[in-house]
Amino acid sequence: MAGITLSPSLLQTLNGLAEAQGEYASVQGDLDTGQRAPNPDDDAIDYFRAASLAGRATQILNYKGGIDQGVSSVDTALTATTEVEGLLKQLQGVVEGAKGGSPATRTEATRQFLAIGTQLSRLVQDASYQGYNLLNSTAARLTVPLGPRAGGSLQVAGYDLLATGGGTRALFTTAGAFDSRGAILFSNIVADGAGGSSSIRGFSALDTVAASTANQIFDATETRLSDAVTRLHGIAASLGGYSETLQARSTFQQGYAAQLRNAAERLTLTDLNPAAANSQASSLRIALGRQSAALQGRIRSSILQILDAPAAS
């Protein structure tokens, strides 16, 4: 069987047609996927640069997740301080009422004082987020990684509002206001100005002491509660500062990750305007190539018919 012989011009036309079809398929793939370099073979440099940026964005968002958890831990403690302040003010009201009250009023005031103190203790012990409590132990230390750099973390030291021996990070600094079980110690709060125990078990016991002594104890108690409120404000301010810092960092991480992803996309995304123009140009080249090949085929056929005509006669 004789082979098919193509003229040089027709062969050139068919090669150009194949090239145009390849370009069209490539450009159309870019338009369909929106990616001009979805694989390393398309553009190795931009592909790996984009992959690096996308990986960095993922890493940043992973740190953001930890930062958001840190915000929740701090905000849990911060919310608790607001409630603790409300209970302290209730204690102040109870003391004020007992100061000028009758024996029966003072007996009821003692019951209220102990009940409020119990609620305060329970609230502090319940102020935990995922098992982490910043208000009931100075050993608690929240460490929030901010990024991959060494030392790039924020640490929040815990407080012990229920400390059994007082202290600078306790709610009551001059005396242990709570026992090891968290029960409030009435006689350590309702005590003389020295801050030591006056062995008072209830407000009604003040009926048996001199009026001047009773007034001194009431005044010292009110001062102690007022100091606790002031100290709580300082703790809340510190926690609020940490919360704002972490929230600002979280917002930054979110925006930074978005910028990195946008940069990665710009490296590999298809520019639609040039791609569409190239698609139309390739499509036109294909159409013209097909027409040219068909025309050359018809011309070749006509020439062969003319050359074969004498032999046929």
C-alpha positions in Angstrom: 0.0 0.0 0.0 1.4 3.3 -1.0 2.1 5.9 1.7 0.6 9.3 1.9 2.9 12.0 0.9 2.3 15.5 2.1 3.6 18.6 0.5 6.0 20.7 2.5 3.4 23.6 2.6 0.7 21.3 3.8 2.9 19.7 6.4 3.9 23.1 7.7 0.2 24.0 7.9 -0.7 20.9 9.8 2.2 21.4 12.2 1.0 25.0 12.9 -2.5 23.7 13.4 -1.3 21.2 16.0 0.7 23.9 17.7 -2.4 26.2 17.8 -4.5 23.3 19.2 -2.0 22.7 21.9 -1.9 26.4 22.9 -5.7 26.5 22.9 -5.9 23.5 25.2 -3.4 25.0 27.6 -5.1 28.4 27.7 -8.5 26.8 28.0 -7.2 24.8 31.0 -6.0 28.0 32.6 -9.4 29.5 32.2 -11.3 26.5 33.4 -9.2 26.0 36.6 -8.3 29.7 37.2 -4.7 28.5 37.7 -1.9 29.1 35.2 0.6 27.0 37.3 -1.3 24.3 39.1 1.7 21.9 38.8 5.4 22.4 39.2 5.8 21.6 35.5 3.8 24.7 34.5 6.1 27.2 36.3 8.3 25.7 38.9 9.6 29.0 40.4 6.1 30.6 40.9 4.6 27.3 41.9 7.0 26.7 44.8 7.0 30.3 45.8 3.2 30.2 46.0 3.3 26.9 47.9 5.7 28.5 50.4 3.5 31.5 50.9 0.4 29.3 51.3 2.2 27.1 53.9 3.2 30.2 55.8 -0.4 31.4 55.8 -1.6 28.0 57.2 1.1 28.2 59.9 0.0 31.7 60.9 -3.6 30.6 61.2 -2.6 27.6 63.3 -1.0 30.1 65.8 -4.1 32.3 65.6 -6.1 29.3 66.8 -4.0 29.1 69.9 -4.2 32.8 70.4 -8.0 32.7 70.2 -8.0 30.0 72.9 -5.7 32.2 75.0 -8.2 35.1 74.7 -11.0 32.8 75.9 -8.9 31.7 78.9 -8.2 35.3 79.9 -11.7 36.5 79.2 -13.1 33.7 81.4 -11.0 35.0 84.3 -11.9 38.6 83.4 -15.6 37.9 83.4 -15.3 36.2 86.8 -13.6 39.2 88.3 -16.7 41.3 87.5 -18.9 38.8 89.3 -16.5 38.6 92.2 -16.6 42.4 92.5 -20.4 42.2 92.7 -20.2 39.7 95.6 -17.6 41.9 97.4 -20.0 44.8 97.2 -22.8 42.6 98.6 -20.5 41.8 101.5 -19.9 45.5 102.0 -23.7 46.0 102.1 -24.1 43.2 104.7 -21.4 44.8 106.9 -23.0 48.2 106.6 -26.4 46.7 107.6 -24.9 44.8 110.5 -23.1 47.9 111.8 -26.3 49.6 113.1 -28.5 46.5 113.3 -30.2 44.7 116.1 -29.0 41.4 117.5 -31.5 39.6 115.2 -30.3 41.6 112.2 -26.7 40.8 113.0 -27.5 37.1 113.2 -29.1 37.2 109.8 -26.2 39.3 108.5 -23.8 36.7 109.6 -25.7 34.0 107.7 -25.8 36.2 104.6 -22.1 37.0 104.9 -21.1 33.3 105.0 -23.4 32.4 102.2 -22.1 35.2 99.9 -18.5 34.2 100.8 -19.3 30.6 99.8 -20.6 31.7 96.5 -17.6 33.9 95.9 -15.3 30.9 96.6 -17.2 28.6 94.3 -17.3 31.2 91.5 -13.5 31.6 91.6 -13.0 27.9 91.6 -15.4 27.5 88.6 -13.7 30.3 86.6 -11.8 27.8 84.4 -11.6 27.4 80.6 -10.8 24.0 79.4 -9.6 23.1 82.9 -7.3 26.1 83.1 -8.0 28.6 86.0 -6.1 31.9 86.3 -7.8 32.9 89.5 -7.2 30.1 92.0 -3.5 29.4 91.8 -0.3 31.4 91.5 1.2 28.3 89.9 -1.1 28.7 86.9 0.7 30.3 84.0 -0.9 30.7 80.6 1.7 30.6 77.8 0.3 31.7 74.4 2.7 31.1 71.4 2.4 34.0 69.0 4.6 32.7 66.2 7.5 30.4 65.3 10.2 32.7 66.6 12.1 31.7 69.7 10.6 33.7 72.7 7.6 34.7 70.6 5.0 34.0 73.2 2.9 35.9 75.8 2.7 34.7 79.4 -0.1 35.4 81.8 0.6 34.7 85.5 -2.2 33.4 87.6 -3.7 34.8 90.8 -4.8 33.0 94.0 -7.9 35.0 95.1 -8.6 32.3 97.7 -5.1 32.2 99.2 -5.1 30.7 102.7 -2.3 33.0 103.8 -3.0 36.2 102.0 -0.3 37.7 99.8 0.1 40.2 97.0 -1.8 38.0 94.4 -4.6 37.2 96.8 -8.0 38.9 97.2 -7.3 39.8 100.8 -3.6 40.4 101.4 -3.3 40.9 105.1 -4.9 37.6 106.3 -6.0 34.3 104.9 -9.7 34.9 104.1 -10.3 31.3 103.1 -9.4 27.8 104.4 -7.9 25.0 102.3 -11.4 23.9 101.2 -12.3 27.4 100.0 -14.6 28.2 102.9 -14.6 31.9 103.9 -13.1 32.6 107.3 -15.4 35.1 109.0 -13.1 35.9 111.8 -10.2 36.8 109.5 -12.2 39.3 107.6 -14.4 40.8 110.3 -11.4 41.5 112.5 -9.5 44.4 114.1 -7.3 46.8 112.2 -4.2 44.7 112.6 -5.7 42.1 110.3 -5.3 39.2 112.7 -8.1 37.0 114.0 -10.3 38.5 116.6 -12.0 35.2 117.2 -15.4 36.7 116.2 -17.7 34.0 114.9 -20.6 36.3 114.0 -21.7 40.0 114.0 -23.8 39.3 117.1 -20.6 38.8 119.1 -19.9 42.5 118.7 -22.8 43.2 121.1 -20.6 41.9 123.9 -17.7 44.3 123.3 -17.3 48.0 123.9 -18.9 50.2 121.3 -15.6 51.7 120.4 -14.1 48.3 119.8 -17.1 47.2 117.7 -16.8 50.4 115.6 -13.1 49.8 115.2 -13.8 46.2 113.9 -16.5 47.4 111.6 -14.3 50.1 110.2 -11.4 47.7 109.7 -13.7 45.2 108.0 -15.1 47.9 105.6 -11.5 49.0 104.8 -10.5 45.4 104.1 -13.4 44.8 101.7 -12.8 48.2 100.0 -9.1 47.3 99.6 -10.2 43.9 98.1 -12.4 45.7 95.5 -9.5 48.0 94.6 -7.1 45.1 94.3 -9.7 43.3 92.1 -9.9 46.3 89.8 -6.1 46.1 89.3 -6.3 42.3 88.5 -9.1 43.0 86.0 -7.1 45.8 84.4 -4.1 43.5 84.0 -6.2 40.7 82.6 -8.0 43.2 80.3 -4.6 44.4 79.0 -3.6 40.8 78.2 -6.9 40.2 76.5 -6.6 43.3 74.3 -3.1 42.4 73.3 -4.1 38.8 72.3 -7.1 40.1 70.4 -4.9 42.6 68.5 -2.5 39.8 67.7 -5.3 37.5 66.5 -6.6 40.2 64.2 -3.1 40.8 62.8 -2.6 37.0 62.2 -5.9 36.9 60.3 -5.0 39.8 58.1 -1.4 38.6 57.6 -2.6 35.1 56.6 -5.0 36.6 54.1 -2.2 38.8 52.6 0.0 35.7 52.2 -2.7 33.7 50.5 -3.5 36.6 48.2 0.2 36.8 47.3 0.3 33.1 46.6 -2.8 33.3 44.4 -1.4 36.2 42.4 1.7 34.1 41.5 -0.4 31.2 40.1 -3.8 32.6 39.2 -4.7 33.1 35.5 -4.9 36.7 34.3 -8.3 36.4 32.6 -7.9 39.2 30.1 -4.7 38.0 28.4 -5.9 34.4 28.7 -9.2 35.1 27.0 -7.4 37.0 24.3 -5.0 34.1 23.8 -7.9 31.7 23.7 -9.6 33.6 20.9 -6.3 34.0 19.0 -5.6 30.3 19.3 -9.2 29.5 18.2 -8.8 31.7 15.2 -5.4 30.1 14.3 -7.1 26.7 14.5 -9.9 27.8 12.2 -7.6 29.4 9.7 -5.3 26.4 9.8 -8.1 24.0 9.1 -9.3 26.2 6.2 -5.8 26.4 4.8 -5.3 22.6 5.1 -8.6 22.0 3.4 -7.8 24.4 0.6 -4.4 22.9 0.0 -6.0 19.5 -0.1 -8.5 20.6 -2.6 -5.8 22.3 -4.8 -3.7 19.1 -4.6 -6.6 17.0 -5.6 -7.5 19.2 -8.5 -3.9 19.2 -9.8 -3.8 15.4 -9.6 -7.1 15.1 -11.5 -5.6 17.4 -14.2 -2.4 15.4 -14.4 -4.3 12.1 -14.6 -6.8 13.4 -17.3 -4.8 12.3 -20.5 -4.2 8.9 -19.2 -7.9 8.5 -18.5 -8.7 9.5 -22.2 
